[in-house]
Amino acid sequence: MVRIYLTEGDHTLNALIRHLHDVAKVQGVTVFRAIAGFGHSGRLHSTALVDLSLDLPLVVEFFDSPERIEAVLPTLGALTDPRHVVTWSVRIPV
């Protein structure tokens, strides 16, 4: 499992999705848009019904075989900050 933390202000989501789909050919990707969050800057980003922020946190998540994940990880550094990428093993019940 791979999770990548971005913000809308990074403007890297589309390039990342295209890479994961067209080049890495991972099994599937889900993008979550947060309603609030903060990062290393400590500045709170949030949205309200009246004031929609354009710099909310985003989480990109995908899974695939361990071999495919290991092949994809080095290329993610060119598309986003490698410190914002986390991975962990998962078990898929059959």
mmCIF file of the C-alpha atoms, coordinates in Angstrom:
data_MODEL
# 
_entry.id   MODEL 
# 
loop_
_atom_site.group_PDB 
_atom_site.id 
_atom_site.type_symbol 
_atom_site.label_atom_id 
_atom_site.label_alt_id 
_atom_site.label_comp_id 
_atom_site.label_asym_id 
_atom_site.label_entity_id 
_atom_site.label_seq_id 
_atom_site.pdbx_PDB_ins_code 
_atom_site.Cartn_x 
_atom_site.Cartn_y 
_atom_site.Cartn_z 
_atom_site.occupancy 
_atom_site.B_iso_or_equiv 
_atom_site.pdbx_formal_charge 
_atom_site.auth_seq_id 
_atom_site.auth_comp_id 
_atom_site.auth_asym_id 
_atom_site.auth_atom_id 
_atom_site.pdbx_PDB_model_num 
ATOM 1  C CA . MET A 1 1  ? 0.000   0.000   0.000   1.00 0.00 ? 1  MET A CA 1 
ATOM 2  C CA . VAL A 1 2  ? 1.290   3.450   -0.849  1.00 0.00 ? 2  VAL A CA 1 
ATOM 3  C CA . ARG A 1 3  ? -0.058  6.752   0.457   1.00 0.00 ? 3  ARG A CA 1 
ATOM 4  C CA . ILE A 1 4  ? 1.123   10.128  -0.841  1.00 0.00 ? 4  ILE A CA 1 
ATOM 5  C CA . TYR A 1 5  ? 0.332   13.368  0.956   1.00 0.00 ? 5  TYR A CA 1 
ATOM 6  C CA . LEU A 1 6  ? -0.122  16.484  -1.207  1.00 0.00 ? 6  LEU A CA 1 
ATOM 7  C CA . THR A 1 7  ? -1.983  19.741  -1.142  1.00 0.00 ? 7  THR A CA 1 
ATOM 8  C CA . GLU A 1 8  ? -4.055  21.191  -3.933  1.00 0.00 ? 8  GLU A CA 1 
ATOM 9  C CA . GLY A 1 9  ? -1.569  24.060  -4.071  1.00 0.00 ? 9  GLY A CA 1 
ATOM 10 C CA . ASP A 1 10 ? 1.219   21.649  -5.097  1.00 0.00 ? 10 ASP A CA 1 
ATOM 11 C CA . HIS A 1 11 ? -0.375  21.326  -8.548  1.00 0.00 ? 11 HIS A CA 1 
ATOM 12 C CA . THR A 1 12 ? 1.189   17.873  -8.945  1.00 0.00 ? 12 THR A CA 1 
ATOM 13 C CA . LEU A 1 13 ? -1.907  15.685  -8.699  1.00 0.00 ? 13 LEU A CA 1 
ATOM 14 C CA . ASN A 1 14 ? -2.652  15.402  -12.423 1.00 0.00 ? 14 ASN A CA 1 
ATOM 15 C CA . ALA A 1 15 ? 0.932   14.548  -13.364 1.00 0.00 ? 15 ALA A CA 1 
ATOM 16 C CA . LEU A 1 16 ? 1.090   11.994  -10.550 1.00 0.00 ? 16 LEU A CA 1 
ATOM 17 C CA . ILE A 1 17 ? -2.181  10.325  -11.596 1.00 0.00 ? 17 ILE A CA 1 
ATOM 18 C CA . ARG A 1 18 ? -1.108  10.231  -15.249 1.00 0.00 ? 18 ARG A CA 1 
ATOM 19 C CA . HIS A 1 19 ? 2.218   8.650   -14.273 1.00 0.00 ? 19 HIS A CA 1 
ATOM 20 C CA . LEU A 1 20 ? 0.592   6.004   -12.069 1.00 0.00 ? 20 LEU A CA 1 
ATOM 21 C CA . HIS A 1 21 ? -1.950  5.173   -14.780 1.00 0.00 ? 21 HIS A CA 1 
ATOM 22 C CA . ASP A 1 22 ? 0.021   5.483   -18.023 1.00 0.00 ? 22 ASP A CA 1 
ATOM 23 C CA . VAL A 1 23 ? 3.590   4.626   -17.015 1.00 0.00 ? 23 VAL A CA 1 
ATOM 24 C CA . ALA A 1 24 ? 3.503   2.624   -13.772 1.00 0.00 ? 24 ALA A CA 1 
ATOM 25 C CA . LYS A 1 25 ? 0.187   0.942   -14.653 1.00 0.00 ? 25 LYS A CA 1 
ATOM 26 C CA . VAL A 1 26 ? -0.760  0.345   -11.019 1.00 0.00 ? 26 VAL A CA 1 
ATOM 27 C CA . GLN A 1 27 ? -4.015  -1.522  -10.346 1.00 0.00 ? 27 GLN A CA 1 
ATOM 28 C CA . GLY A 1 28 ? -5.945  1.505   -9.159  1.00 0.00 ? 28 GLY A CA 1 
ATOM 29 C CA . VAL A 1 29 ? -5.648  4.871   -7.453  1.00 0.00 ? 29 VAL A CA 1 
ATOM 30 C CA . THR A 1 30 ? -7.954  6.721   -5.065  1.00 0.00 ? 30 THR A CA 1 
ATOM 31 C CA . VAL A 1 31 ? -7.633  10.417  -4.228  1.00 0.00 ? 31 VAL A CA 1 
ATOM 32 C CA . PHE A 1 32 ? -9.118  11.774  -1.004  1.00 0.00 ? 32 PHE A CA 1 
ATOM 33 C CA . ARG A 1 33 ? -9.706  15.510  -0.536  1.00 0.00 ? 33 ARG A CA 1 
ATOM 34 C CA . ALA A 1 34 ? -9.580  16.545  3.096   1.00 0.00 ? 34 ALA A CA 1 
ATOM 35 C CA . ILE A 1 35 ? -11.839 19.074  4.744   1.00 0.00 ? 35 ILE A CA 1 
ATOM 36 C CA . ALA A 1 36 ? -9.060  20.262  7.050   1.00 0.00 ? 36 ALA A CA 1 
ATOM 37 C CA . GLY A 1 37 ? -5.393  19.688  7.840   1.00 0.00 ? 37 GLY A CA 1 
ATOM 38 C CA . PHE A 1 38 ? -1.975  21.187  8.346   1.00 0.00 ? 38 PHE A CA 1 
ATOM 39 C CA . GLY A 1 39 ? 1.563   20.258  7.366   1.00 0.00 ? 39 GLY A CA 1 
ATOM 40 C CA . HIS A 1 40 ? 5.126   21.277  8.152   1.00 0.00 ? 40 HIS A CA 1 
ATOM 41 C CA . SER A 1 41 ? 4.258   24.980  7.853   1.00 0.00 ? 41 SER A CA 1 
ATOM 42 C CA . GLY A 1 42 ? 1.788   24.652  10.711  1.00 0.00 ? 42 GLY A CA 1 
ATOM 43 C CA . ARG A 1 43 ? -0.736  26.712  8.763   1.00 0.00 ? 43 ARG A CA 1 
ATOM 44 C CA . LEU A 1 44 ? -4.252  25.279  9.059   1.00 0.00 ? 44 LEU A CA 1 
ATOM 45 C CA . HIS A 1 45 ? -6.060  24.659  5.793   1.00 0.00 ? 45 HIS A CA 1 
ATOM 46 C CA . SER A 1 46 ? -9.788  24.151  6.055   1.00 0.00 ? 46 SER A CA 1 
ATOM 47 C CA . THR A 1 47 ? -12.990 24.615  4.154   1.00 0.00 ? 47 THR A CA 1 
ATOM 48 C CA . ALA A 1 48 ? -16.370 25.914  5.164   1.00 0.00 ? 48 ALA A CA 1 
ATOM 49 C CA . LEU A 1 49 ? -19.623 26.139  3.252   1.00 0.00 ? 49 LEU A CA 1 
ATOM 50 C CA . VAL A 1 50 ? -19.040 29.831  2.548   1.00 0.00 ? 50 VAL A CA 1 
ATOM 51 C CA . ASP A 1 51 ? -15.260 29.819  2.012   1.00 0.00 ? 51 ASP A CA 1 
ATOM 52 C CA . LEU A 1 52 ? -13.917 26.946  -0.108  1.00 0.00 ? 52 LEU A CA 1 
ATOM 53 C CA . SER A 1 53 ? -10.158 26.693  0.144   1.00 0.00 ? 53 SER A CA 1 
ATOM 54 C CA . LEU A 1 54 ? -8.072  25.920  -2.933  1.00 0.00 ? 54 LEU A CA 1 
ATOM 55 C CA . ASP A 1 55 ? -5.153  24.521  -0.946  1.00 0.00 ? 55 ASP A CA 1 
ATOM 56 C CA . LEU A 1 56 ? -6.704  21.632  0.970   1.00 0.00 ? 56 LEU A CA 1 
ATOM 57 C CA . PRO A 1 57 ? -4.796  18.453  1.815   1.00 0.00 ? 57 PRO A CA 1 
ATOM 58 C CA . LEU A 1 58 ? -4.993  15.581  -0.664  1.00 0.00 ? 58 LEU A CA 1 
ATOM 59 C CA . VAL A 1 59 ? -4.184  11.921  -0.082  1.00 0.00 ? 59 VAL A CA 1 
ATOM 60 C CA . VAL A 1 60 ? -3.374  9.688   -3.054  1.00 0.00 ? 60 VAL A CA 1 
ATOM 61 C CA . GLU A 1 61 ? -3.544  5.997   -2.234  1.00 0.00 ? 61 GLU A CA 1 
ATOM 62 C CA . PHE A 1 62 ? -2.887  2.869   -4.271  1.00 0.00 ? 62 PHE A CA 1 
ATOM 63 C CA . PHE A 1 63 ? -1.891  -0.748  -3.900  1.00 0.00 ? 63 PHE A CA 1 
ATOM 64 C CA . ASP A 1 64 ? -0.356  -3.349  -6.141  1.00 0.00 ? 64 ASP A CA 1 
ATOM 65 C CA . SER A 1 65 ? 2.052   -6.273  -5.944  1.00 0.00 ? 65 SER A CA 1 
ATOM 66 C CA . PRO A 1 66 ? 5.177   -5.730  -3.818  1.00 0.00 ? 66 PRO A CA 1 
ATOM 67 C CA . GLU A 1 67 ? 7.301   -5.934  -6.985  1.00 0.00 ? 67 GLU A CA 1 
ATOM 68 C CA . ARG A 1 68 ? 5.319   -3.240  -8.773  1.00 0.00 ? 68 ARG A CA 1 
ATOM 69 C CA . ILE A 1 69 ? 5.383   -0.979  -5.703  1.00 0.00 ? 69 ILE A CA 1 
ATOM 70 C CA . GLU A 1 70 ? 9.174   -1.317  -5.435  1.00 0.00 ? 70 GLU A CA 1 
ATOM 71 C CA . ALA A 1 71 ? 9.500   -0.415  -9.121  1.00 0.00 ? 71 ALA A CA 1 
ATOM 72 C CA . VAL A 1 72 ? 7.244   2.664   -8.776  1.00 0.00 ? 72 VAL A CA 1 
ATOM 73 C CA . LEU A 1 73 ? 8.697   4.148   -5.569  1.00 0.00 ? 73 LEU A CA 1 
ATOM 74 C CA . PRO A 1 74 ? 11.914  5.575   -7.082  1.00 0.00 ? 74 PRO A CA 1 
ATOM 75 C CA . THR A 1 75 ? 9.973   7.425   -9.786  1.00 0.00 ? 75 THR A CA 1 
ATOM 76 C CA . LEU A 1 76 ? 7.680   9.126   -7.259  1.00 0.00 ? 76 LEU A CA 1 
ATOM 77 C CA . GLY A 1 77 ? 10.570  11.258  -5.988  1.00 0.00 ? 77 GLY A CA 1 
ATOM 78 C CA . ALA A 1 78 ? 10.605  13.167  -9.269  1.00 0.00 ? 78 ALA A CA 1 
ATOM 79 C CA . LEU A 1 79 ? 6.877   13.907  -8.980  1.00 0.00 ? 79 LEU A CA 1 
ATOM 80 C CA . THR A 1 80 ? 6.523   14.752  -5.288  1.00 0.00 ? 80 THR A CA 1 
ATOM 81 C CA . ASP A 1 81 ? 8.492   15.148  -2.080  1.00 0.00 ? 81 ASP A CA 1 
ATOM 82 C CA . PRO A 1 82 ? 9.670   11.626  -1.109  1.00 0.00 ? 82 PRO A CA 1 
ATOM 83 C CA . ARG A 1 83 ? 9.130   12.532  2.564   1.00 0.00 ? 83 ARG A CA 1 
ATOM 84 C CA . HIS A 1 84 ? 5.401   12.667  1.805   1.00 0.00 ? 84 HIS A CA 1 
ATOM 85 C CA . VAL A 1 85 ? 5.251   9.053   0.600   1.00 0.00 ? 85 VAL A CA 1 
ATOM 86 C CA . VAL A 1 86 ? 4.522   6.250   3.060   1.00 0.00 ? 86 VAL A CA 1 
ATOM 87 C CA . THR A 1 87 ? 4.193   2.527   2.421   1.00 0.00 ? 87 THR A CA 1 
ATOM 88 C CA . TRP A 1 88 ? 3.144   -0.525  4.365   1.00 0.00 ? 88 TRP A CA 1 
ATOM 89 C CA . SER A 1 89 ? 2.398   -4.174  3.674   1.00 0.00 ? 89 SER A CA 1 
ATOM 90 C CA . VAL A 1 90 ? -1.172  -5.328  3.318   1.00 0.00 ? 90 VAL A CA 1 
ATOM 91 C CA . ARG A 1 91 ? -2.827  -8.710  3.203   1.00 0.00 ? 91 ARG A CA 1 
ATOM 92 C CA . ILE A 1 92 ? -5.641  -9.277  0.743   1.00 0.00 ? 92 ILE A CA 1 
ATOM 93 C CA . PRO A 1 93 ? -7.941  -12.086 1.900   1.00 0.00 ? 93 PRO A CA 1 
ATOM 94 C CA . VAL A 1 94 ? -8.670  -14.550 -0.855  1.00 0.00 ? 94 VAL A CA 1 
# 
